[in-house]
């Protein structure tokens, strides 16, 4: 009985050992196959890093502002009697905009003018009588003072009437009317916006380290998303004498002719001051750069021996520091050299050391002055 049990145990161990050996050989084959497996190379497009001459610029974000711009208001309250403008109209300096009701002031003015005329006649009589020594000098002085007082009262009423006749303080374009005929206006209530659009300013700031390179008269280029593909040329006209103590930035102002009045106050704009010198830069397409929290990288294509000993292409991920942008291109400050071949499209499917093949048939087109069709 004991011999049978021992025999059965030995049989089980023998069978188990055989199965374990078979499975071990299977796993070894799978591991060897995994090590020997090579994924097919990815197809990418590539470009060569070029060295070019770019004009040095200082870029900033700015805001378009009017040379002259106000919300027209009334200094004296009153009822709107006449509106002489249309929303959005262009006006010249001195054009009538709004006239408030002045019937009471006009009646008061007629009474004061009548009193002034009477005081003038009384003064003339007093002067004649004073020649004959009929009245005293004090009577003559009183008559002169009465005439001046009447004339001052008349001038005060005329000034009130003039303040209720609201005219354009300068030439420009009006905004949307904010009043209605017959409406009672409180003092200071907005009537309409008036903005001078030609010329126009752009206000922006640059760091203090750029101050030594700036001077008035430098050319300035402005780009705004409102007019894709178009740039506006102007001149640096003002540099603030003081810097912002919290940011150490210097305030600047450029002037643009804006003859077609496309630029409007309040627009967001990208501004570049064009410096006189040119600089050599390494240029790559912006699509070649992969941005990440640890920095910008590109994939450099290198030739390495393949498994069959023949040359094959592989990529190496390289950290770079990008500089200025111009259209679809970026300048590279460090990380690359002229002649390096880098991946231009297909970056997101790559990893360091991956095999690739180059196919530039569908490479994205790049330009320094792009004109997107869907902008």
C-alpha positions as CSV (number, residue, x, y, z in Angstrom):
1,X,0.0,0.0,0.0
2,X,2.8,2.4,1.0
3,X,4.7,1.6,-2.2
4,X,1.6,2.4,-4.3
5,X,1.3,5.9,-2.6
6,X,5.0,6.6,-3.1
7,X,4.7,5.6,-6.8
8,X,1.6,7.8,-7.3
9,X,3.4,10.8,-5.7
10,X,6.5,10.3,-7.9
11,X,4.2,10.1,-11.0
12,X,2.6,13.4,-10.1
13,X,5.9,15.1,-9.6
14,X,7.2,13.7,-12.8
15,X,4.2,15.0,-14.8
16,X,4.3,18.4,-13.0
17,X,8.0,18.8,-13.7
18,X,7.4,18.1,-17.4
19,X,4.7,20.6,-17.6
20,X,6.8,23.2,-15.8
21,X,9.6,22.6,-18.2
22,X,7.3,23.1,-21.2
23,X,5.9,26.3,-19.9
24,X,9.4,27.6,-19.1
25,X,10.5,27.0,-22.6
26,X,7.4,28.8,-24.0
27,X,7.9,31.9,-21.8
28,X,11.6,32.0,-22.8
29,X,10.6,31.9,-26.5
30,X,8.0,34.7,-25.9
31,X,10.6,36.9,-24.1
32,X,13.2,36.3,-26.9
33,X,10.5,37.2,-29.5
34,X,9.6,40.4,-27.6
35,X,13.3,41.4,-27.5
36,X,13.7,40.7,-31.1
37,X,10.5,42.5,-32.2
38,X,11.1,45.9,-33.8
39,X,8.1,48.2,-34.4
40,X,7.9,49.4,-38.0
41,X,9.4,52.9,-38.5
42,X,7.0,55.9,-38.3
43,X,6.6,58.1,-41.3
44,X,7.4,61.8,-40.6
45,X,8.2,64.9,-42.6
46,X,11.4,66.8,-41.9
47,X,13.1,70.2,-42.4
48,X,16.7,71.4,-42.2
49,X,17.6,74.1,-39.6
50,X,18.4,77.2,-41.5
51,X,20.5,80.3,-40.6
52,X,18.9,83.6,-41.7
53,X,19.3,87.3,-41.1
54,X,16.4,88.7,-39.2
55,X,15.9,92.4,-38.3
56,X,16.1,92.7,-34.5
57,X,12.8,93.6,-32.9
58,X,11.4,94.2,-29.4
59,X,7.9,92.8,-29.1
60,X,5.1,93.6,-26.7
61,X,1.4,93.5,-26.2
62,X,-0.3,96.8,-26.6
63,X,-3.7,98.6,-26.7
64,X,-4.9,101.0,-29.4
65,X,-5.9,104.4,-28.0
66,X,-7.3,107.6,-29.5
67,X,-5.2,110.7,-29.8
68,X,-8.3,112.5,-28.6
69,X,-11.3,110.7,-27.3
70,X,-14.1,111.8,-24.9
71,X,-17.6,110.9,-23.8
72,X,-19.5,114.1,-24.7
73,X,-21.5,115.3,-21.7
74,X,-23.5,118.4,-20.6
75,X,-22.2,120.8,-18.0
76,X,-25.7,122.2,-17.2
77,X,-28.9,120.1,-16.8
78,X,-31.8,120.6,-19.2
79,X,-34.3,119.1,-21.6
80,X,-33.1,118.0,-25.0
81,X,-34.7,120.2,-27.6
82,X,-32.7,119.3,-30.7
83,X,-30.4,116.4,-31.7
84,X,-28.2,117.4,-34.7
85,X,-26.2,114.2,-35.3
86,X,-26.6,110.6,-36.3
87,X,-24.9,107.6,-34.5
88,X,-21.5,106.7,-36.2
89,X,-21.3,110.0,-38.1
90,X,-18.0,111.8,-38.8
91,X,-18.0,115.4,-37.4
92,X,-15.7,118.4,-37.7
93,X,-14.6,120.6,-34.8
94,X,-17.4,122.9,-33.8
95,X,-20.3,121.0,-35.4
96,X,-23.5,121.2,-33.4
97,X,-24.4,118.0,-31.6
98,X,-27.2,118.8,-29.1
99,X,-29.2,121.8,-28.1
100,X,-30.9,121.9,-24.7
101,X,-34.0,124.0,-24.0
102,X,-33.0,127.6,-23.4
103,X,-36.4,129.4,-23.6
104,X,-36.1,130.6,-19.9
105,X,-32.6,131.8,-20.4
106,X,-33.5,133.6,-23.6
107,X,-36.4,135.4,-21.8
108,X,-34.1,136.4,-19.0
109,X,-31.5,137.6,-21.5
110,X,-34.0,139.9,-23.2
111,X,-34.9,141.4,-19.8
112,X,-31.3,141.9,-18.8
113,X,-30.4,143.4,-22.2
114,X,-33.3,145.9,-21.8
115,X,-32.0,146.8,-18.3
116,X,-28.5,147.2,-19.7
117,X,-29.8,149.5,-22.5
118,X,-31.6,151.6,-19.9
119,X,-28.4,151.8,-17.7
120,X,-26.5,152.9,-20.8
121,X,-28.9,155.7,-21.5
122,X,-28.8,156.8,-17.8
123,X,-25.0,156.8,-17.9
124,X,-25.0,159.0,-21.0
125,X,-27.4,161.5,-19.2
126,X,-25.2,161.4,-16.1
127,X,-22.1,162.1,-18.2
128,X,-23.8,165.1,-19.8
129,X,-25.0,166.4,-16.5
130,X,-21.6,165.9,-14.9
131,X,-20.1,168.3,-17.5
132,X,-22.5,171.0,-16.2
133,X,-21.7,170.1,-12.6
134,X,-25.3,169.3,-12.1
135,X,-24.7,165.8,-10.5
136,X,-21.9,164.6,-8.3
137,X,-19.1,162.3,-9.3
138,X,-20.5,159.6,-7.1
139,X,-23.8,159.7,-9.1
140,X,-21.8,159.2,-12.3
141,X,-19.8,156.3,-10.7
142,X,-23.1,154.7,-9.6
143,X,-24.4,154.9,-13.2
144,X,-21.3,153.4,-14.6
145,X,-21.4,150.5,-12.1
146,X,-25.0,149.8,-12.8
147,X,-24.3,149.5,-16.6
148,X,-21.3,147.1,-15.9
149,X,-23.5,145.0,-13.6
150,X,-26.2,144.7,-16.3
151,X,-23.7,143.8,-19.0
152,X,-22.2,141.1,-16.7
153,X,-25.6,139.7,-16.0
154,X,-26.3,139.5,-19.7
155,X,-22.9,137.8,-20.3
156,X,-23.7,135.2,-17.6
157,X,-26.9,134.3,-19.3
158,X,-25.3,134.1,-22.7
159,X,-22.7,131.7,-21.2
160,X,-25.5,129.5,-19.9
161,X,-27.1,129.4,-23.3
162,X,-23.8,128.6,-24.9
163,X,-23.2,125.7,-22.4
164,X,-26.6,124.3,-23.4
165,X,-25.5,124.3,-27.0
166,X,-23.2,121.3,-27.2
167,X,-20.7,121.2,-30.1
168,X,-18.0,118.8,-31.1
169,X,-14.8,119.8,-29.3
170,X,-12.6,118.2,-32.0
171,X,-13.0,116.4,-35.3
172,X,-13.6,112.7,-35.1
173,X,-16.2,109.9,-35.4
174,X,-19.2,109.6,-33.1
175,X,-20.4,106.5,-31.3
176,X,-23.9,105.4,-30.5
177,X,-26.4,108.1,-29.4
178,X,-27.3,107.7,-25.7
179,X,-30.0,110.3,-25.4
180,X,-33.5,110.9,-26.8
181,X,-35.4,114.0,-27.8
182,X,-37.3,115.6,-24.9
183,X,-35.2,113.7,-22.3
184,X,-34.1,115.6,-19.2
185,X,-30.3,115.4,-18.9
186,X,-28.5,115.7,-15.6
187,X,-25.2,117.4,-15.5
188,X,-22.4,115.0,-16.6
189,X,-24.7,112.5,-18.2
190,X,-23.1,110.9,-21.4
191,X,-24.5,112.0,-24.7
192,X,-22.3,110.2,-27.2
193,X,-18.7,109.0,-27.6
194,X,-16.4,111.0,-29.8
195,X,-13.1,109.5,-30.9
196,X,-10.4,110.9,-33.2
197,X,-9.3,108.0,-35.4
198,X,-6.7,109.4,-37.7
199,X,-4.0,109.5,-36.5
200,X,-4.2,107.0,-33.6
201,X,-1.9,105.7,-30.8
202,X,-0.9,102.3,-29.5
203,X,0.3,102.2,-25.9
204,X,2.6,99.3,-24.7
205,X,5.5,98.6,-22.3
206,X,8.9,97.0,-22.5
207,X,11.3,95.9,-19.7
208,X,13.9,98.3,-18.4
209,X,16.8,96.4,-19.9
210,X,15.5,97.5,-23.4
211,X,15.4,101.2,-22.5
212,X,19.0,101.9,-23.8
213,X,18.0,100.6,-27.3
214,X,14.9,102.8,-27.6
215,X,14.6,106.3,-29.0
216,X,11.7,108.2,-30.5
217,X,11.4,108.0,-34.3
218,X,12.0,104.3,-34.5
219,X,9.7,102.4,-36.9
220,X,7.0,100.3,-35.2
221,X,4.9,97.5,-36.6
222,X,1.4,96.6,-35.3
223,X,-0.6,93.4,-35.9
224,X,-4.2,92.8,-34.6
225,X,-6.4,89.7,-34.8
226,X,-9.2,91.9,-36.3
227,X,-7.3,92.1,-39.6
228,X,-5.5,88.8,-40.1
229,X,-2.4,88.9,-42.3
230,X,-2.2,92.7,-42.3
231,X,0.3,94.9,-40.5
232,X,0.2,98.6,-39.7
233,X,3.4,100.7,-39.8
234,X,3.9,103.6,-37.4
235,X,6.5,105.5,-35.4
236,X,7.6,105.5,-31.8
237,X,6.6,109.0,-30.6
238,X,6.8,109.0,-26.8
239,X,8.8,107.3,-24.0
240,X,7.7,107.7,-20.4
241,X,10.4,109.4,-18.3
242,X,9.6,107.2,-15.4
243,X,9.2,103.4,-15.0
244,X,6.6,101.4,-13.2
245,X,8.1,100.7,-9.8
246,X,6.2,97.3,-9.4
247,X,7.0,95.9,-12.8
248,X,10.2,97.8,-13.9
249,X,8.5,98.4,-17.3
250,X,8.8,101.6,-19.3
251,X,5.7,102.9,-21.0
252,X,5.8,103.6,-24.7
253,X,3.5,105.2,-27.3
254,X,3.5,104.7,-31.0
255,X,1.5,106.8,-33.6
256,X,-0.1,105.3,-36.7
257,X,-1.6,107.3,-39.6
258,X,-4.7,105.1,-39.8
259,X,-5.9,106.9,-42.8
260,X,-8.6,104.1,-43.5
261,X,-9.6,104.2,-39.8
262,X,-9.4,100.5,-39.4
263,X,-7.7,100.7,-36.0
264,X,-10.2,101.5,-33.2
265,X,-9.6,102.6,-29.6
266,X,-9.5,99.7,-27.2
267,X,-8.2,97.1,-29.7
268,X,-5.8,94.4,-28.5
269,X,-2.6,94.5,-30.6
270,X,0.9,92.9,-30.9
271,X,3.5,95.6,-31.3
272,X,7.1,95.3,-32.5
273,X,9.7,98.1,-32.3
274,X,12.1,97.6,-35.3
275,X,15.7,98.0,-34.3
276,X,18.3,99.2,-36.8
277,X,20.6,96.1,-36.6
278,X,20.1,92.7,-38.1
279,X,21.0,89.4,-36.3
280,X,21.8,85.9,-37.4
281,X,19.3,83.4,-36.1
282,X,18.5,79.7,-36.5
283,X,15.0,79.3,-38.0
284,X,12.7,76.4,-37.7
285,X,8.9,76.0,-38.3
286,X,6.7,76.5,-35.2
287,X,5.2,73.0,-36.0
288,X,8.5,71.4,-35.1
289,X,8.4,72.4,-31.5
290,X,6.7,70.2,-28.9
291,X,5.8,72.3,-25.7
292,X,5.9,70.6,-22.3
293,X,6.1,71.8,-18.7
294,X,9.8,71.1,-18.5
295,X,10.5,73.1,-21.7
296,X,10.3,73.1,-25.5
297,X,11.7,70.1,-27.4
298,X,12.3,69.0,-31.0
299,X,13.1,65.6,-32.5
300,X,16.4,65.6,-34.3
301,X,16.7,62.9,-37.1
302,X,20.0,61.0,-36.9
303,X,21.4,58.1,-39.0
304,X,22.3,55.0,-36.9
305,X,23.2,51.3,-37.8
306,X,20.1,49.1,-37.9
307,X,19.7,45.5,-36.8
308,X,20.8,44.4,-40.2
309,X,23.9,46.6,-40.0
310,X,22.6,49.1,-42.6
311,X,22.1,52.8,-41.8
312,X,18.6,53.6,-40.5
313,X,17.0,56.8,-39.3
314,X,16.1,57.4,-35.7
315,X,15.0,60.4,-33.6
316,X,16.6,62.0,-30.6
317,X,14.5,64.4,-28.4
318,X,16.4,67.6,-27.9
319,X,15.5,70.5,-25.5
320,X,15.6,73.9,-27.2
321,X,15.1,77.5,-26.2
322,X,12.9,79.4,-28.7
323,X,13.2,83.1,-29.4
324,X,11.1,85.4,-31.6
325,X,8.3,84.4,-33.8
326,X,7.8,85.5,-37.4
327,X,4.8,84.1,-39.1
328,X,5.0,80.3,-39.1
329,X,8.7,80.3,-38.0
330,X,10.5,80.5,-34.7
331,X,14.1,81.5,-34.0
332,X,16.1,79.1,-31.8
333,X,18.4,80.5,-29.2
334,X,20.0,77.3,-28.1
335,X,19.8,73.5,-28.6
336,X,20.3,73.2,-32.4
337,X,22.9,74.1,-35.0
338,X,22.6,75.0,-38.7
339,X,22.2,71.9,-40.8
340,X,20.4,69.7,-38.2
341,X,17.5,67.8,-39.6
342,X,14.4,67.9,-37.4
343,X,10.9,66.4,-37.6
344,X,8.3,68.9,-38.9
345,X,5.1,66.9,-38.5
346,X,4.0,63.7,-36.6
347,X,5.7,64.7,-33.4
348,X,3.1,63.3,-31.0
349,X,3.5,59.7,-32.1
350,X,7.3,59.7,-31.5
351,X,9.5,58.8,-28.5
352,X,13.3,59.1,-28.0
353,X,15.3,56.6,-30.1
354,X,12.3,55.6,-32.3
355,X,13.0,54.5,-35.9
356,X,11.4,56.8,-38.6
357,X,11.2,57.1,-42.3
358,X,11.1,60.5,-44.0
359,X,8.2,61.4,-46.3
360,X,7.8,65.1,-47.1
361,X,4.9,64.7,-49.5
362,X,2.3,66.0,-47.0
363,X,4.7,68.4,-45.1
364,X,2.8,71.5,-43.8
365,X,3.4,74.7,-45.7
366,X,5.1,77.6,-43.9
367,X,5.4,81.3,-44.5
368,X,6.7,84.4,-42.8
369,X,3.4,86.2,-43.7
370,X,0.7,83.5,-43.5
371,X,-2.9,84.2,-44.5
372,X,-5.1,81.6,-42.8
373,X,-8.3,80.9,-44.8
374,X,-10.4,80.3,-41.6
375,X,-9.1,83.3,-39.6
